[in-house]
């Protein structure tokens, strides 16, 4: 969610039980202004909070030109001092999937270890495994991968909030005035804010209603399994709230007939892999 309207936005998702203390809100307002100036960002966004056993990670993101690409991600323990997270690579994602288990510890230097698969596949005692056959991943790498995965899978924007110009640059649509109440009731009008993958082919009649400058993303309605999103109206039916059932803790909000929208994640960084069996 945009740092310029952070306090108001947090109040709109408070129905999920996600909020910040007055001290943290005040610290974020000050530190975000400094972060934006030092890195010359167009916008600074509060991404959310990852809960750890011994400490929590506050996450922020900044972008320079393109709203979708080349985002810089930062983490902090006190909402004042921010540390840059490196981008997640395919090798990092694979390593985290094999080595990282359980809750976040709250220590970026914490090391997760797992044994590599041997050629024989036989079970051996842990103390007999050579160091060269173990895989190590720091929690800082795991943090970067988790933020990347959540962004890739469940970041949400309303249709028309962003436009793509002929040069391929994605920017905020200044003429966006929000979805109507009727439009906000349909998942078709909410998109994944990430590079589109396998855009579903539309019929001739559907193509006539599409605008290539705003319909360049995957709609939530195409997600599998059906029912992995929960759409509700709260605050006297004045706010549309969408929650992900894959990543419990991801909450998106949009105030119809206004440009106000955003999402926040507050959780332990675990994906609900049992969802297909729960629906």
C-alpha positions as CSV (number, residue, x, y, z in Angstrom):
1,X,0.0,0.0,0.0
2,X,1.2,3.5,-0.8
3,X,3.1,5.2,2.0
4,X,1.3,8.5,1.3
5,X,-2.0,7.1,2.6
6,X,-0.6,4.4,4.9
7,X,-2.6,5.2,8.1
8,X,-5.9,5.3,6.3
9,X,-5.2,2.2,4.3
10,X,-4.3,0.3,7.4
11,X,-7.6,1.1,8.9
12,X,-9.4,-0.3,5.9
13,X,-7.8,-3.8,6.3
14,X,-8.1,-3.8,10.1
15,X,-11.1,-6.1,9.8
16,X,-8.6,-8.9,9.2
17,X,-6.9,-8.1,12.4
18,X,-3.8,-6.6,10.7
19,X,-2.6,-3.3,12.1
20,X,0.5,-1.6,13.4
21,X,1.2,0.3,16.6
22,X,1.1,4.1,16.8
23,X,4.9,4.0,17.2
24,X,5.5,1.9,14.1
25,X,3.1,4.1,12.0
26,X,4.9,7.2,13.1
27,X,8.4,5.7,12.4
28,X,7.3,4.5,8.9
29,X,6.0,7.9,7.9
30,X,9.4,9.5,8.7
31,X,11.6,6.7,7.4
32,X,9.7,6.3,4.1
33,X,10.2,10.0,3.3
34,X,14.0,9.5,3.8
35,X,14.0,6.2,1.8
36,X,12.2,7.9,-1.1
37,X,14.7,10.8,-1.1
38,X,17.8,8.7,-0.8
39,X,17.0,6.3,-3.5
40,X,15.0,8.7,-5.7
41,X,12.0,6.5,-5.9
42,X,8.7,7.6,-7.5
43,X,6.8,5.8,-4.9
44,X,7.5,3.9,-1.7
45,X,5.1,1.1,-0.7
46,X,4.6,-0.7,2.6
47,X,4.5,-4.3,1.7
48,X,3.7,-5.8,5.1
49,X,5.2,-7.8,7.9
50,X,6.6,-11.3,8.1
51,X,6.3,-12.8,11.6
52,X,9.3,-14.5,13.2
53,X,9.9,-16.3,16.4
54,X,12.4,-13.9,17.8
55,X,11.6,-10.8,15.7
56,X,9.4,-9.6,12.9
57,X,10.5,-8.3,9.5
58,X,8.8,-5.1,8.2
59,X,9.0,-5.0,4.4
60,X,8.9,-2.0,2.1
61,X,9.3,-1.6,-1.7
62,X,10.3,1.3,-3.9
63,X,10.1,1.8,-7.7
64,X,11.9,4.3,-9.9
65,X,10.0,4.3,-13.2
66,X,8.2,1.1,-14.2
67,X,5.7,0.2,-11.5
68,X,6.1,-3.5,-12.2
69,X,9.8,-4.1,-12.9
70,X,13.0,-3.5,-11.0
71,X,11.4,-3.0,-7.7
72,X,13.8,-2.7,-4.8
73,X,12.8,-4.5,-1.6
74,X,13.9,-3.5,2.0
75,X,13.5,-5.0,5.4
76,X,13.6,-3.5,8.9
77,X,13.2,-4.6,12.5
78,X,12.3,-1.2,13.9
79,X,10.7,0.7,10.9
80,X,13.6,3.1,11.0
81,X,16.7,1.4,9.6
82,X,16.2,-0.3,6.3
83,X,18.3,-3.0,4.7
84,X,18.3,-3.8,1.0
85,X,17.2,-7.3,-0.1
86,X,18.8,-8.7,-3.2
87,X,16.6,-10.1,-6.0
88,X,15.5,-13.7,-5.9
89,X,17.1,-15.9,-8.5
90,X,16.0,-19.4,-9.7
91,X,18.9,-21.0,-7.9
92,X,17.8,-19.2,-4.6
93,X,14.2,-20.3,-5.0
94,X,15.3,-23.9,-5.6
95,X,17.6,-23.9,-2.6
96,X,15.0,-22.4,-0.3
97,X,12.4,-25.0,-1.3
98,X,14.8,-27.7,-0.3
99,X,16.5,-26.3,2.8
100,X,14.2,-23.9,4.5
101,X,11.6,-25.3,6.8
102,X,9.4,-24.1,9.7
103,X,8.9,-20.6,11.0
104,X,11.2,-17.6,10.4
105,X,13.6,-17.0,13.2
106,X,13.8,-13.2,12.9
107,X,17.6,-13.4,12.4
108,X,18.9,-12.7,8.8
109,X,22.1,-14.6,9.5
110,X,20.4,-17.7,10.7
111,X,21.4,-20.7,8.5
112,X,19.1,-23.5,7.4
113,X,20.7,-26.8,6.4
114,X,19.6,-29.9,4.7
115,X,21.3,-32.9,3.2
116,X,21.7,-33.2,-0.5
117,X,20.2,-36.2,-2.2
118,X,22.9,-38.8,-2.6
119,X,23.3,-41.1,-5.6
120,X,22.5,-44.2,-3.5
121,X,19.6,-42.6,-1.8
122,X,20.2,-44.7,1.4
123,X,19.6,-43.2,4.8
124,X,22.6,-42.3,6.9
125,X,23.0,-40.7,10.2
126,X,23.1,-36.9,10.2
127,X,26.5,-36.8,11.9
128,X,28.0,-39.0,9.2
129,X,27.0,-36.7,6.3
130,X,30.0,-34.7,4.9
131,X,29.8,-31.0,4.9
132,X,30.0,-31.0,1.1
133,X,26.8,-32.9,0.9
134,X,24.8,-30.4,2.9
135,X,22.9,-27.3,1.5
136,X,23.0,-24.1,3.4
137,X,20.6,-21.2,3.0
138,X,20.5,-18.0,5.1
139,X,17.3,-16.5,6.4
140,X,18.0,-13.3,4.4
141,X,17.9,-15.4,1.2
142,X,14.7,-17.1,2.4
143,X,13.1,-13.7,3.1
144,X,13.9,-12.4,-0.4
145,X,12.4,-15.6,-2.0
146,X,9.3,-15.5,0.2
147,X,8.6,-11.8,-0.7
148,X,9.2,-12.6,-4.4
149,X,6.8,-15.6,-4.4
150,X,4.0,-13.7,-2.6
151,X,4.4,-10.9,-5.1
152,X,4.4,-13.3,-8.1
153,X,1.3,-15.3,-6.9
154,X,-1.0,-12.9,-5.0
155,X,-0.3,-9.3,-5.6
156,X,-3.5,-7.6,-6.7
157,X,-4.6,-4.4,-8.5
158,X,-8.0,-3.3,-9.8
159,X,-8.6,-3.2,-13.6
160,X,-7.6,0.2,-15.0
161,X,-5.4,1.3,-12.1
162,X,-2.3,0.9,-14.2
163,X,-1.6,1.4,-17.9
164,X,1.0,0.1,-20.3
165,X,2.3,2.5,-22.8
166,X,3.5,1.6,-26.4
167,X,7.0,1.3,-25.1
168,X,6.0,-1.3,-22.5
169,X,6.4,0.9,-19.5
170,X,3.8,0.3,-16.8
171,X,2.7,3.4,-14.9
172,X,0.0,4.6,-12.6
173,X,-3.2,5.5,-14.4
174,X,-3.9,9.1,-13.3
175,X,-7.4,9.0,-14.8
176,X,-8.4,5.9,-12.8
177,X,-11.5,6.8,-10.7
178,X,-12.1,3.3,-9.3
179,X,-14.4,0.5,-10.1
180,X,-18.1,0.8,-9.7
181,X,-19.8,-1.2,-6.9
182,X,-21.1,-3.6,-9.5
183,X,-17.7,-4.1,-11.1
184,X,-16.0,-4.6,-7.7
185,X,-18.2,-7.6,-7.1
186,X,-16.5,-9.6,-9.8
187,X,-13.0,-11.2,-9.7
188,X,-12.7,-10.6,-13.4
189,X,-12.0,-6.9,-12.6
190,X,-9.0,-7.6,-10.4
191,X,-5.6,-8.5,-11.8
192,X,-2.3,-10.1,-10.7
193,X,0.2,-7.3,-10.7
194,X,3.0,-9.4,-12.2
195,X,4.2,-10.4,-15.6
196,X,1.3,-12.2,-17.3
197,X,1.7,-15.9,-17.9
198,X,-0.5,-17.8,-20.4
199,X,-3.1,-15.1,-20.9
200,X,-6.4,-16.8,-21.5
201,X,-7.6,-16.5,-25.1
202,X,-10.8,-14.5,-25.3
203,X,-13.7,-14.8,-27.7
204,X,-14.4,-12.2,-30.4
205,X,-17.1,-10.6,-28.4
206,X,-14.8,-10.4,-25.3
207,X,-11.9,-9.0,-27.3
208,X,-14.1,-6.2,-28.4
209,X,-14.5,-5.1,-24.8
210,X,-10.8,-5.2,-24.0
211,X,-8.4,-2.3,-23.9
212,X,-4.8,-3.5,-24.6
213,X,-3.4,-0.6,-22.5
214,X,-5.1,-1.9,-19.3
215,X,-6.0,-5.5,-20.0
216,X,-2.4,-6.8,-20.1
217,X,-2.5,-8.8,-16.9
218,X,-4.0,-12.1,-15.7
219,X,-7.4,-11.8,-13.9
220,X,-7.9,-13.5,-10.5
221,X,-10.9,-15.3,-11.9
222,X,-8.6,-17.6,-14.0
223,X,-6.8,-18.9,-10.9
224,X,-6.9,-22.6,-10.0
225,X,-8.5,-24.0,-7.9
226,X,-11.7,-22.0,-8.1
227,X,-12.4,-20.5,-4.7
228,X,-8.8,-19.6,-3.8
229,X,-9.9,-16.0,-3.3
230,X,-12.4,-14.6,-0.8
231,X,-14.2,-11.4,-2.0
232,X,-16.3,-9.5,0.6
233,X,-17.6,-6.0,1.2
234,X,-16.9,-4.5,4.6
235,X,-17.2,-1.1,6.4
236,X,-20.9,-0.9,5.6
237,X,-20.4,-2.4,2.1
238,X,-18.2,0.6,1.2
239,X,-14.9,-1.3,0.9
240,X,-14.2,-4.3,-1.3
241,X,-11.8,-6.7,0.5
242,X,-10.1,-9.6,-1.2
243,X,-8.1,-12.2,0.8
244,X,-5.9,-15.0,-0.6
245,X,-6.5,-18.5,0.7
246,X,-3.2,-19.7,-0.7
247,X,-1.1,-17.1,1.3
248,X,-3.1,-16.5,4.4
249,X,-2.4,-13.0,5.6
250,X,-2.6,-11.3,2.1
251,X,-5.4,-8.8,2.1
252,X,-6.3,-6.4,-0.7
253,X,-8.7,-3.5,-0.5
254,X,-10.4,-1.2,-2.9
255,X,-12.8,1.7,-2.2
256,X,-15.3,1.7,-5.2
257,X,-15.7,4.9,-7.2
258,X,-12.4,6.1,-5.8
259,X,-8.7,5.4,-6.9
260,X,-7.9,4.1,-3.4
261,X,-6.6,0.5,-3.4
262,X,-3.7,-1.5,-2.1
263,X,-2.6,-4.8,-0.5
264,X,-0.7,-5.9,2.6
265,X,0.7,-9.2,3.8
266,X,1.0,-10.0,7.5
267,X,1.7,-13.6,8.2
268,X,4.4,-16.2,8.9
269,X,5.4,-16.6,5.3
270,X,3.9,-20.1,4.9
271,X,1.8,-21.1,1.9
272,X,-1.4,-23.0,2.6
273,X,-0.5,-26.1,0.5
274,X,-3.6,-27.9,1.8
275,X,-6.0,-25.5,0.1
276,X,-7.0,-27.9,-2.7
277,X,-8.1,-30.5,-0.2
278,X,-10.0,-27.9,1.9
279,X,-12.3,-26.5,-0.9
